[in-house]
Amino acid sequence: MGADVNPRSNPAYLLLEDGRRFEGRILGVEDVALGEVVFNTGMTGYQEILTDPSYTGQLVTMTYPQIGNYGVNDDDRESPEPQVAGFIVREAARRHSSWRATGGLEEYLLEHGVVGISQVDTRALTRHIRDRGAMRGALAPAHVPAEELMERIQALPTMEGLDLACGVSTTARYEVPAVGQERFHVMAYDFGVKAHSPRLLAERGCRVTIIPASITADEILEEAPDGLFISNGPGDPAAVDRALEAIREVSKRQMPIFGICLGHQLIGRAFGGETYKLPFGHHGVNHPVKALNRNTVEITSQNHGFAVRAEDDDSIPGAPDLQVTHRNLYDGTVEGLEHRSRPVFSVQYHPESAPGPHDSRYLFDQFVELMETARSRRTEAGSRG
């Protein structure tokens, strides 16, 4: 494997809160970046990862040894610009080759002011995080004193109790029009929504209105959409309580609700469940999940650091109305929930698969089917009335 030593690249280092230090070279902007250090096992999809709002406040380590070989483009962005706090790789490709590419990785990081580091022993770093858990850390040029950097790391808030989702939410609503004939109107809470989620709904005939995290249940019900989508997002779900009442009130009207990632965790909490911090989270595109209600296994795309607490019998403590529909085959954590009497369901992973396999895209069809059923029931009720 060739090294990506750039003669213009100066020495840099990564410092973890437990004192472990990893040497490397500057990639992107030469500055200090602080955040929670996590690792992602994806071999591709680095641009989607860079622009995923769920990575807000995190220094993302790519475990695949070479990153950047196919460049970047305008189509693979999940938000207009990178959202990560910093980017860590073993080797950054010196050349990119793809007919879709509009530029290279490093120039993309420079253009958007992203601090990165290459030539890091990412295998040792990943093993350390896996053994010790995700922790706070910082990237810095070599001339920054470690003592000074450690003080800044210790002053950084931990991810527990941190509300980051509302900080990345849109401040004004906007719409993604349906592709072809409009069949349904979906309102989508933006807690850090990725571009592919409303795009997949639009491809199924849904006009999607992206709404700020501050929108209330009354405002949603006043517009009477066909369904409500709860997006992914960063931070601790326990700190995002403003959507819980909306989830409960909207579901009382039998309006279909579909949540993913943070949205899944919020649905769990809305009906009485608890969430907790995972040791090092799930970040990658190759996580096997068993769909208990289908008796199938899906290979899924994941990015989350928290999970909903459940019992071995698939019940949710404090939330008797919810049942587990999916389990992670790595560690048994909850990957899917369903309400026993209301059209509400959710998954912990990313069924929009950007990046990742398409095994789980059927969930968008399931959401559409629930909206069709709800519309039919309203029509029947109206005709009887």
N, C-alpha and C positions, 0 to 999 in steps of 0.2 A: 504494500500500500504506500503510495507516495505521500509525502508530507505537504501540507498547504502553507508552507512558510512564505509569507509575503514580505519582501524586503522593507516595505513601508509599515509593516505590522509590528507594534511595540509589545514588549512583555506585559502580561496581565495575570491576575490570579482570581480565583474564587475562594472565599472564606465562608465557612459554615459557623453557625452559632456555637457548636461544640468545639471549635478551634481547629477543625480539620481544614487544611489548605491544599488547593489544587492549582498548579501552575499552568499557564497557557499563553496565548497571544491574542491581542485585540482583534476582534471581528466586528465591523460596523463602527459605531461611534465610540470614541475614547472618552469614557466618563464612568461614573459610579452608578450602579444599579442595585437596588435592594428588593428582596421579595422572598417568598417561600420557594425553596428549591424542590422541584418534582422532576420525574423522568417520564418520557413518552416512548413507547416501544415501536412506534410506527416506522416502517421502512421508507414510506413516501408520505405526502400530504403536509410537508412542512409549512407551506404558505397558508393552508387552512388552519393549521395549528397556531401560527403566528398571529392570525387575524381573528381567532376565536375569542369572543369576549369572556368566556368562562375562564380563560387563563390570566385575567386581570390580576395584578399583584403577585405573579409567579415568575420565577426564573426557570425556564423549561429546558431540560436536558434531553437531547435526542440520543437514544441508545444505539441507533444504527450508525456505523462508523463513518459514512460519508454522506454529507447533506449538501444539497444545492446543485446536483448534477443536471437537473432539467430546468433550472432557472425559475423565474416567476412570470406570472401573466395577470391579465385583468379579470379573468373569469373565475379563478379559484379563491378569491377573497371571500371570507365570511363576514367581514365588516370593511369599511372603507380603508382602514389602516391597521397596522399591527397593534395588538392589545397586550402582549406579554411584557413583563417588567424587564426581562433579559433573555438571551438565547445562548445555549451552551452546546457545543458540538466537538466531536473528535477531529474530524477533518472537513473543512469547507472546500467544496469543489472549486478548483481554479478556473475551470471552463464549464459552461453549461451547453447542453445540446437538446433542443426540442423545437418542433415547428410551431408550438404554441407560445414559446417564451418571448417575452418582451424585455427581459433584462435578467441580470444575475442576482444571486442571493445577497452578496455583500453590498452591492450598490443599492439594493432595496432596503437593507438595514440602515445604510447611511442616509438615504433619502428620507426615511421616516424617523430618524433619530433613535434607533434601537441600539442599545449596548449589548454586545455579544462577545463571546470568547471561543477560540478554537484551540486545538492541540491539547485539550484536557483529556485525562484518562477517564473517559466517561464510563468505562466498565467498572473501574474502582469506585467512582462516584455513585453509580447506580447501586452497587452492592452495599455501599455505606448507608445510603438512604433506605434501602430495603431492610437493612438490619436495625438501623437507629430510628427510622421514620423520617417523613418530610420535616424539614426544619428551615428556619430563616437563614438567609445568607446574603452575600453581596459579591458583585463583580467590580473589579477596580483595576486601573493601571498599576503597574508594579511599583511606581514611586509613591503611592498612597500608603502611609504607615498602617500596619495591621492593627495596632492598638486603637487608632482613630476609627478604622473601619468597624472593629468589633463593637465599639461604643454605639455606632449608628445601627448596627444589627440588633443589639440588645434593646434599643429604643423603638424598634419596629414592632407594631402590634402583631400578635399572632393571628392566624386565620380564624380561630374560634371566636365567635361573637362579632365578627367583622361583617358589616353590611356593605358589600361591594356591588351587588346587583342593581340597586337603585341608582348608584353612581354612573353606571354604564347604560341605563335605560334611556330611550329617546325622550326628548322633552316635548315633542309635538307629534301627534299622530300622523301616519302616512299610510298609503294603500299600495298593495301589490295586486294588480288587476288579474282576474281569472283568465286563463288561457282558453280561448274558444268561448263557448256559451257559458254564461255565469249560472251556476246551479245553486250555490250557497254563499252566505256571507259569514265569515269567521272573524272574530275579534281575537287578537293575539297579544297577550301581555308580553312586553319586552323587558326581560330581566337580563338581557345580554343575548338576544336572539341571533342565531346564525342565518345567513342569507338563504341557505338551501331549504330551511323549514317552510317559510311561506312560499317559496318557489315550488316545492312539491305539492303543497295544497293548491296553489294556483293551477298547476298542471291537471288537477282533478276537478277543475271547474269552480274553485272557491275564490271569491274576492276576499282578500285578507286585509283587515285594518289593523295595523300595528299600533298599540296603545301604550302610553307611559305607565310605569309601575304605580303611579299615584291614582289611577282611575278607580272609581268606587263601583260597587255592585249595582247601585242605583243607576249610574251612568251607562253601564253595560246593558242592564235590563231595559232601560228606556229605548235603546236602539234595537232591541229584540233580534240579535244575530242568531244564526242557526247553530253556532257552536263557539266554544271558547278554548283557545290554545294557550297553554302556560309554557313559556320558553325555558331554555337552559339559562345559566348565568353563574357568576362567580360568588365566592364567599360562603358564609355560614347561613344555612337556611333558617336557623333559629333567630337570626337577626332580621329576617325579612318577614314581618308579621302582617304587613298591610294588605297582602293579597288573601290571607286566610279567610277573612269574613266574606270576601267576594266569591271565593270558591264555594263556600258553604251555601250562601244565598242563591247563587246562580244555579247550583246543582239542585236546590229545592224545587226549581221550576222545571226540572227534568231536561235542562239544556245540556247537550253532550259537552264534556270537558276532556281534553287530551293534554297531558303534561309530560315533558321530557326533562331528564337531568334535574336541575334545580326545581323545575315545575313538578316533577315526581315527588321530590322531598317536601315541597309545599303542600301538595295534596295529602301526603301522609300526615303532616302536622295539622292540616285543617280539620281532619276528622279524629284528632286525638293522639296520633302517633308521635314517637320521639325520633330524633336524628342524632347521630354521633359522628365524631371525626375518625376516619380510617387512618391506619398507621402511615401509609404512603400513597393512598388513593389508587384509582384505576385510570390510567392514561395510555391509550393505545388503540389499535384497530384490529386486534386479534383475540378479544376476550370471549370465551365460550359461555353462552347463557342458555339454560334450559327453560323452554316455555312449558310450564306445567300444564297449562290449559290446552296445549296443542300436542304435547309429548314429542316435541322436536327440539333440536339444538341449533342455535343461531350463533354465528361468529359476528361479534358486534364491535362498534366504535365507541370508546368510552373516554370520558374526561370528567372526573369528579373526585372530591376528597371527603365527602360525607355520605352517609347511608341511613336508611330508615331501619329502626330496630324491629326485629321480629323474633318469634318463637320457632322452635323446631317443627311445630305442627302447622306452620304457615299462617298463624294468627298474628295480628299486630297488637301488642300491648297498648291498652287505652283506646284502641280504635276497632271495636268489634264489627263495624260496618265495612271494614276493608278486608280483603283477602289477597294473599300473595299469588301472583300469576307467573313470575319468572324468578329464577335463582341463578346467581353467578356460580359457575362450575369450578372456579379457582378457589374461592373462599366461602361460598355459600351465602353471601350477602344478598339482600333483596334487590331484584332488578325489575320487578313489575308489580303493580297493584291494580285492583279493580274494586269498585264499590259494589256491594251486594244487591242494592236496590235502585241505584241511580246510574245514569249513563256516564260514568266517570272512570277513566283508566289512565295509567301512566307507566312509563318505563324509565329506569335510571340511565340507560345508555342513549346513544345518539342515532335514532333510526334514519335520520336524513343522510347518514353515511358520507359525510364530507369532512375528512376522508374516511374511507373504509368500505367494507363489503355491503352489498345491497340486501342482505338476508332479511332485514327488519322493515323494509319499506311498506310491507303489507299493513303496518299499523296505521299509516295514513289512509289506506283504503277502509280499515276498520272504523276510523273516525268518520269518514264520509258515510259509511253504512249506518252508523248511529244517527247521524243527522237526517238521513233519508227516513229512518224509522220514526224519529221524533216528528218529522214533518207529516208523515202519514197519519200518526196518531192525532196530531192537531187537526188535520183535515177531517178525520172521522168524527172527532169531537164536535167540530164545527157543523158538520152535516146533521148530527143528532140534535144539536142545539137549535 
